[in-house]
Amino acid sequence: MITRRHALKTLALTSGAIALSCEALRAQTPAVTPAAAAEPEGVFKLPPLGYDYDALEPFIDAETMKLHHDKHHAAYVSKLNQALAKAPGLEKKSIEQILANLDAVPEEIRKDVRNQGGGHANHTFFWQLLKKNEGALPGGALAKRIDTDFGSIAKFQEQFAAAAGKVFGSGWVWLAWRDKKLGIETTANQDSPIMTGGTPIIAIDVWEHAYYLKYQNRRPEYIKAFQSVINWNFASESFDKIA
C-alpha cells in the first residue's frame, strides 16, 4: 500500500530529478549574446582588432583599445551602412574606392559617407599599423625614402610629432605618398589622404578618444608613446606596394 508519506517522498525525488535535468539542459545550451542575436546589417563589417586589447601596454592601455575599437569604430561602420542603404550600388565598391571619388556619392549622403566611411577606413588602417616595435626603426626602401625626403629618420620623427601636437581639435596626421614623394599631412575629423589622391603609409589618430583615458590632456606623451607602437613592417609593406 502506498502511504501518504511514501507518495510525498516519491514526488520530491521526481521534482528534484526534473530540476537537475533542466539545469543540465541549460548548461549544454550555448548562451546567445546580444551581439550574436543582433548582427548589424550592411555590407561593411567591423574588422577584428587582430590582437588582445592589452597588446600595446603600457603605451596604449587596454581600456582605450576596447572602447576605441568596439564602440567608436563599430559606430562608424553602422552609420556608414545606414547611409549607403540610401544609394544602392555604392556598397559594391570598396571603401577606398568610395572615398577616392566622393563627388560620385549622392549629395544627400555625401557628408555621412565622408565622415563615417572615413572613420571606418582610417581605423581599419590604424589597427594594422599598431604593434610594439621594441625600439625598431624602418628598413628597406621605406627607410631610404624617408632619408631622401626628410634627411633622416630622426628628422622625420621630429616633424611628425610636431605636426601631431599642432592639430587643433580632432583629426589625423599621416606619412603619405603623393606625387612620388613622402610627406607629412594633416587631416581634420575623419578625412584621409585617400580623398585627395594620396596613399597612407603611417597615421596617428589624435582624436581625444584615442588617448584620453590614459593621457588625459597630455597629448605630447601619447605622441611620444606612439613611436613605440608603429608596426614598421606593415608600413614598409604598404610602401613597397606603391613606390
Backbone hydrogen bonds in HBPLUS format (Angstrom, degrees):
<---DONOR---> <-ACCEPTOR-->    atom                        ^
c    i                          cat <-CA-CA->   ^        H-A-AA   ^      H-
h    n   atom  resd res      DA  || num        DHA   H-A  angle D-A-AA Bond
n    s   type  num  typ     dist DA aas  dist angle  dist       angle   num
A0007-ALA N   A0003-THR O   2.98 MM   4  6.25 156.1  2.04 149.5 156.0     1
A0008-LEU N   A0004-ARG O   3.04 MM   4  6.27 159.0  2.08 149.0 153.7     2
A0009-LYS N   A0005-ARG O   3.14 MM   4  6.34 155.1  2.20 143.4 150.0     3
A0010-THR N   A0006-HIS O   2.97 MM   4  6.22 157.8  2.02 149.1 154.9     4
A0011-LEU N   A0007-ALA O   2.96 MM   4  6.18 155.8  2.02 147.6 154.1     5
A0012-ALA N   A0008-LEU O   3.03 MM   4  6.24 155.0  2.09 146.2 152.3     6
A0013-LEU N   A0009-LYS O   3.06 MM   4  6.32 161.2  2.10 149.6 154.1     7
A0014-THR N   A0010-THR O   2.98 MM   4  6.15 158.4  2.02 147.9 154.0     8
A0015-SER N   A0011-LEU O   2.95 MM   4  6.11 160.9  1.98 149.4 154.3     9
A0016-GLY N   A0012-ALA O   3.01 MM   4  6.17 155.6  2.07 146.1 152.6    10
A0017-ALA N   A0013-LEU O   3.06 MM   4  6.29 152.8  2.14 144.0 151.0    11
A0018-ILE N   A0014-THR O   3.03 MM   4  6.31 155.3  2.09 148.2 154.7    12
A0019-ALA N   A0015-SER O   3.00 MM   4  6.23 157.2  2.05 147.2 153.1    13
A0020-LEU N   A0016-GLY O   2.96 MM   4  6.19 159.1  2.00 148.5 154.0    14
A0021-SER N   A0017-ALA O   2.93 MM   4  6.13 153.0  2.01 144.7 152.3    15
A0022-CYS N   A0018-ILE O   2.96 MM   4  6.22 156.3  2.02 149.4 155.3    16
A0023-GLU N   A0019-ALA O   2.94 MM   4  6.15 156.9  1.99 147.6 154.2    17
A0024-ALA N   A0020-LEU O   2.92 MM   4  6.12 156.8  1.98 147.1 153.2    18
A0025-LEU N   A0021-SER O   2.94 MM   4  6.16 151.2  2.03 143.3 151.3    19
A0026-ARG N   A0022-CYS O   2.94 MM   4  6.23 154.7  2.00 147.0 153.4    20
A0027-ALA N   A0023-GLU O   3.01 MM   4  6.26 150.5  2.10 144.0 152.1    21
A0028-GLN N   A0024-ALA O   3.12 MM   4  6.36 137.2  2.31 140.5 150.9    22
A0028-GLN N   A0025-LEU O   3.19 MM   3  5.21 130.0  2.46  94.4 107.1    23
A0029-THR N   A0026-ARG O   3.22 MM   3  5.17 145.9  2.35  96.6 106.4    24
A0037-ALA N   A0033-THR O   2.91 MM   4  6.14 152.7  1.99 154.9 163.7    25
A0038-ALA N   A0034-PRO O   2.96 MM   4  6.01 137.7  2.14 143.0 152.7    26
A0055-ALA N   A0052-ASP O   3.05 MM   3  5.21 165.4  2.07 115.8 117.1    27
A0057-GLU N   A0054-ASP O   3.18 MM   3  5.40 168.6  2.20 112.0 115.3    28
A0059-PHE N   A0056-LEU O   2.90 MM   3  5.81 125.2  2.21 140.9 141.9    29
A0060-ILE N   A0056-LEU O   3.16 MM   4  5.34 161.4  2.20 116.0 121.8    30
A0065-MET N   A0061-ASP O   3.16 MM   4  6.49 160.7  2.20 150.1 155.5    31
A0066-LYS N   A0062-ALA O   2.93 MM   4  6.16 159.1  1.97 153.4 158.9    32
A0067-LEU N   A0063-GLU O   3.02 MM   4  6.15 168.1  2.03 149.0 152.3    33
A0068-HIS N   A0064-THR O   2.77 MM   4  5.78 162.9  1.80 152.7 158.6    34
A0069-HIS N   A0065-MET O   2.96 MM   4  5.94 166.6  1.98 145.5 149.2    35
A0070-ASP N   A0066-LYS O   2.84 MM   4  5.57 146.4  1.95 142.9 151.7    36
A0071-LYS N   A0067-LEU O   3.07 MM   4  5.22 146.8  2.19 124.4 133.1    37
A0072-HIS N   A0067-LEU O   3.16 MM   5  6.63 161.8  2.20 158.2 163.6    38
A0073-HIS N   A0068-HIS O   3.00 MM   5  6.34 156.4  2.06 152.8 160.0    39
A0075-ALA N   A0071-LYS O   2.98 MM   4  6.04 146.6  2.09 141.2 149.4    40
A0076-TYR N   A0072-HIS O   3.18 MM   4  6.56 152.4  2.26 148.7 155.5    41
A0077-VAL N   A0073-HIS O   3.11 MM   4  6.45 160.7  2.14 155.6 160.1    42
A0078-SER N   A0074-ALA O   3.02 MM   4  6.25 165.0  2.04 150.4 154.2    43
A0079-LYS N   A0075-ALA O   3.01 MM   4  6.14 168.6  2.02 152.4 155.2    44
A0080-LEU N   A0076-TYR O   2.89 MM   4  5.97 147.7  2.00 145.0 154.4    45
A0081-ASN N   A0077-VAL O   3.03 MM   4  6.26 162.9  2.06 152.5 155.9    46
A0082-GLN N   A0078-SER O   3.11 MM   4  6.38 151.4  2.19 142.6 150.7    47
A0083-ALA N   A0079-LYS O   3.05 MM   4  6.24 154.1  2.12 142.1 148.3    48
A0084-LEU N   A0080-LEU O   2.95 MM   4  6.21 167.3  1.96 157.1 160.2    49
A0085-ALA N   A0081-ASN O   3.05 MM   4  6.12 134.9  2.26 140.1 150.5    50
A0086-LYS N   A0083-ALA O   3.07 MM   3  5.76 161.6  2.11 116.5 122.3    51
A0087-ALA N   A0084-LEU O   2.96 MM   3  5.22 164.3  1.99 111.7 116.8    52
A0090-LEU N   A0087-ALA O   3.31 MM   3  6.26 167.2  2.33 148.3 151.4    53
A0092-LYS N   A0089-GLY O   3.20 MM   3  5.69 162.4  2.24 111.3 116.7    54
A0093-LYS N   A0090-LEU O   3.00 MM   3  5.72 168.6  2.02 123.0 126.7    55
A0098-ILE N   A0094-SER O   3.06 MM   4  6.37 155.5  2.12 150.6 157.3    56
A0099-LEU N   A0095-ILE O   2.98 MM   4  6.15 165.9  2.00 150.4 153.7    57
A0100-ALA N   A0096-GLU O   2.97 MM   4  6.04 146.8  2.09 143.0 151.8    58
A0101-ASN N   A0098-ILE O   3.19 MM   3  5.46 153.8  2.26 104.4 112.4    59
A0104-ALA N   A0101-ASN O   3.03 MM   3  5.76 157.8  2.08 118.7 125.0    60
A0105-VAL N   A0102-LEU O   2.96 MM   3  5.24 159.1  2.00 110.2 117.1    61
A0109-ILE N   A0106-PRO O   3.03 MM   3  5.84 144.7  2.16 122.6 129.8    62
A0110-ARG N   A0106-PRO O   3.01 MM   4  5.85 119.2  2.40 145.1 159.8    63
A0110-ARG N   A0107-GLU O   3.34 MM   3  4.90 148.7  2.45  91.9 100.8    64
A0113-VAL N   A0109-ILE O   2.90 MM   4  6.11 163.8  1.92 162.0 167.1    65
A0114-ARG N   A0110-ARG O   2.86 MM   4  6.01 156.4  1.92 148.6 155.6    66
A0115-ASN N   A0111-LYS O   2.95 MM   4  6.17 166.1  1.97 151.7 154.9    67
A0116-GLN N   A0112-ASP O   2.74 MM   4  5.68 160.4  1.78 153.7 158.6    68
A0117-GLY N   A0113-VAL O   2.79 MM   4  4.92 135.0  1.99 118.5 133.1    69
A0118-GLY N   A0114-ARG O   3.02 MM   4  5.45 140.1  2.19 116.1 127.8    70
A0119-GLY N   A0115-ASN O   2.99 MM   4  6.08 152.1  2.07 134.8 142.7    71
A0120-HIS N   A0116-GLN O   2.98 MM   4  6.23 151.5  2.06 142.3 149.7    72
A0121-ALA N   A0117-GLY O   2.92 MM   4  6.13 171.2  1.92 155.4 157.3    73
A0122-ASN N   A0118-GLY O   2.84 MM   4  5.84 168.7  1.85 154.4 158.3    74
A0123-HIS N   A0119-GLY O   3.14 MM   4  6.06 162.0  2.18 138.7 143.8    75
A0124-THR N   A0120-HIS O   3.02 MM   4  6.08 155.4  2.08 146.3 153.5    76
A0125-PHE N   A0121-ALA O   3.10 MM   4  6.28 156.5  2.16 148.1 153.6    77
A0126-PHE N   A0122-ASN O   2.90 MM   4  6.07 155.2  1.96 142.6 150.5    78
A0127-TRP N   A0123-HIS O   2.99 MM   4  6.15 165.6  2.01 156.9 156.3    79
A0129-LEU N   A0125-PHE O   3.21 MM   4  6.47 134.4  2.43 141.9 154.7    80
A0129-LEU N   A0126-PHE O   2.99 MM   3  5.06 131.1  2.24  98.9 112.9    81
A0231-ASN N   A0129-LEU O   2.61 MM 102  5.06 154.0  1.68 167.2 162.5    82
A0131-LYS N   A0229-VAL O   2.93 MM  98  4.75 157.4  1.98 116.8 124.2    83
A0133-ASN N   A0228-SER O   3.03 MM  95  5.76 162.8  2.06 142.1 145.1    84
A0136-ALA N   A0133-ASN O   2.88 MM   3  5.33 163.8  1.91 119.2 124.7    85
A0143-ALA N   A0139-GLY O   3.32 MM   4  4.72 163.9  2.34 111.3 112.4    86
A0144-LYS N   A0140-GLY O   3.23 MM   4  6.56 161.4  2.27 151.6 156.7    87
A0145-ARG N   A0141-ALA O   2.95 MM   4  6.14 153.9  2.01 145.8 153.2    88
A0146-ILE N   A0142-LEU O   2.90 MM   4  6.13 155.7  1.96 153.0 159.5    89
A0147-ASP N   A0143-ALA O   3.01 MM   4  6.25 158.5  2.06 147.2 153.0    90
A0148-THR N   A0144-LYS O   2.98 MM   4  6.24 149.8  2.07 141.5 150.0    91
A0149-ASP N   A0145-ARG O   2.87 MM   4  6.08 164.6  1.90 155.0 157.8    92
A0150-PHE N   A0146-ILE O   2.80 MM   4  5.57 144.7  1.92 147.9 155.1    93
A0151-GLY N   A0147-ASP O   2.90 MM   4  4.59 136.7  2.09 116.0 125.5    94
A0156-PHE N   A0152-SER O   3.08 MM   4  6.35 155.5  2.14 144.9 151.8    95
A0157-GLN N   A0153-ILE O   2.89 MM   4  6.19 164.4  1.92 158.4 161.9    96
A0158-GLU N   A0154-ALA O   3.01 MM   4  6.22 155.9  2.07 146.6 153.0    97
A0159-GLN N   A0155-LYS O   3.02 MM   4  6.21 162.9  2.05 149.1 153.2    98
A0160-PHE N   A0156-PHE O   2.82 MM   4  5.96 161.0  1.86 157.6 163.5    99
A0161-ALA N   A0157-GLN O   2.98 MM   4  6.05 165.6  2.00 147.1 150.8   100
A0162-ALA N   A0158-GLU O   3.04 MM   4  6.18 155.6  2.10 142.6 149.6   101
A0163-ALA N   A0159-GLN O   3.00 MM   4  6.19 157.6  2.05 147.0 152.3   102
A0164-ALA N   A0160-PHE O   3.03 MM   4  6.30 157.3  2.09 149.2 155.3   103
A0165-GLY N   A0161-ALA O   2.99 MM   4  6.17 147.2  2.10 145.0 153.8   104
A0166-LYS N   A0162-ALA O   3.22 MM   4  6.39 128.9  2.49 138.7 150.7   105
A0166-LYS N   A0163-ALA O   3.22 MM   3  5.25 139.8  2.40  96.6 107.5   106
A0189-ASN N   A0170-SER O   3.16 MM  19  5.36 149.8  2.25 123.7 117.6   107
A0206-VAL N   A0171-GLY O   3.02 MM  35  5.61 159.5  2.06 155.1 158.5   108
A0172-TRP N   A0187-THR O   2.92 MM  15  5.35 158.3  1.97 150.2 156.3   109
A0187-THR N   A0172-TRP O   2.96 MM  15  5.35 164.9  1.98 148.4 152.7   110
A0173-VAL N   A0204-ILE O   3.16 MM  31  5.44 154.8  2.23 145.5 153.3   111
A0204-ILE N   A0173-VAL O   2.92 MM  31  5.44 151.7  2.01 153.2 162.0   112
A0174-TRP N   A0185-GLU O   2.75 MM  11  5.10 164.0  1.78 157.1 161.8   113
A0185-GLU N   A0174-TRP O   2.94 MM  11  5.10 155.5  2.00 136.8 144.8   114
A0175-LEU N   A0202-ILE O   2.94 MM  27  4.91 158.6  1.99 129.8 133.4   115
A0201-ILE N   A0175-LEU O   2.77 MM  26  5.44 146.4  1.88 165.8 167.7   116
A0202-ILE N   A0175-LEU O   3.19 MM  27  4.91 152.6  2.27 133.7 137.6   117
A0176-ALA N   A0183-GLY O   2.89 MM   7  5.53 169.4  1.90 167.2 167.3   118
A0183-GLY N   A0176-ALA O   2.94 MM   7  5.53 148.7  2.04 153.3 163.2   119
A0177-TRP N   A0199-THR O   2.87 MM  22  5.10 160.8  1.90 145.5 149.9   120
A0199-THR N   A0177-TRP O   3.06 MM  22  5.10 145.9  2.18 135.1 145.2   121
A0178-ARG N   A0181-LYS O   2.96 MM   3  5.60 169.5  1.97 161.3 160.9   122
A0181-LYS N   A0178-ARG O   3.15 MM   3  5.60 138.6  2.33 109.9 119.9   123
A0191-ASP N   A0188-ALA O   2.97 MM   3  5.84 170.1  1.98 154.2 157.0   124
A0195-MET N   A0192-SER O   3.02 MM   3  5.68 149.1  2.11 118.5 125.0   125
A0196-THR N   A0193-PRO O   2.97 MM   3  5.46 156.3  2.03 114.1 121.5   126
A0198-GLY N   A0193-PRO O   2.80 MM   5  4.59 156.0  1.86 139.7 131.6   127
A0197-GLY N   A0194-ILE O   3.40 MM   3  5.24 169.7  2.41 106.5 104.9   128
A0210-ALA N   A0207-TRP O   2.98 MM   3  5.64 160.8  2.01 120.0 126.1   129
A0211-TYR N   A0208-GLU O   3.04 MM   3  5.64 163.2  2.07 118.8 123.7   130
A0212-TYR N   A0208-GLU O   2.79 MM   4  5.29 157.1  1.85 176.5 171.3   131
A0214-LYS N   A0211-TYR O   3.26 MM   3  5.91 133.9  2.49 116.0 125.5   132
A0215-TYR N   A0211-TYR O   2.88 MM   4  5.76 170.7  1.89 170.4 168.4   133
A0216-GLN N   A0212-TYR O   2.85 MM   4  4.13 143.4  1.98 116.0 120.4   134
A0218-ARG N   A0215-TYR O   2.82 MM   3  5.24 161.9  1.85 138.2 141.8   135
A0221-GLU N   A0218-ARG O   3.07 MM   3  5.66 134.2  2.29 113.4 124.3   136
A0222-TYR N   A0219-ARG O   3.00 MM   3  5.10 115.7  2.42 101.7 117.6   137
A0223-ILE N   A0219-ARG O   2.92 MM   4  6.22 160.5  1.96 160.9 166.9   138
A0224-LYS N   A0220-PRO O   3.00 MM   4  6.18 156.7  2.06 143.0 148.8   139
A0225-ALA N   A0221-GLU O   2.91 MM   4  6.14 158.8  1.96 146.1 152.2   140
A0226-PHE N   A0222-TYR O   2.86 MM   4  6.05 144.1  1.99 146.4 156.4   141
A0227-GLN N   A0224-LYS O   3.25 MM   3  5.69 141.0  2.41 106.6 115.4   142
A0228-SER N   A0225-ALA O   2.91 MM   3  5.55 152.7  1.98 117.4 125.5   143
A0229-VAL N   A0226-PHE O   2.94 MM   3  5.30 164.6  1.97 114.8 120.0   144
A0232-TRP N   A0230-ILE O   3.04 MM   2  5.67 114.8  2.49 110.7  93.9   145
A0235-ALA N   A0231-ASN O   3.08 MM   4  6.45 161.4  2.11 150.8 156.6   146
A0236-SER N   A0232-TRP O   2.84 MM   4  5.93 158.0  1.89 143.0 148.9   147
A0237-GLU N   A0233-ASN O   2.97 MM   4  6.18 156.9  2.02 146.0 152.2   148
A0238-SER N   A0234-PHE O   2.92 MM   4  6.17 155.0  1.99 149.5 156.4   149
A0239-PHE N   A0235-ALA O   2.98 MM   4  6.22 153.9  2.05 146.4 153.5   150
A0240-ASP N   A0236-SER O   2.85 MM   4  6.07 158.9  1.90 151.0 156.9   151
A0241-LYS N   A0237-GLU O   3.29 MM   4  6.42 139.3  2.47 140.5 148.7   152
A0242-ILE N   A0239-PHE O   3.09 MM   3  5.60 149.3  2.19 111.9 120.2   153
A0243-ALA N   A0239-PHE O   2.92 MM   4  5.85 149.9  2.02 165.9 174.7   154
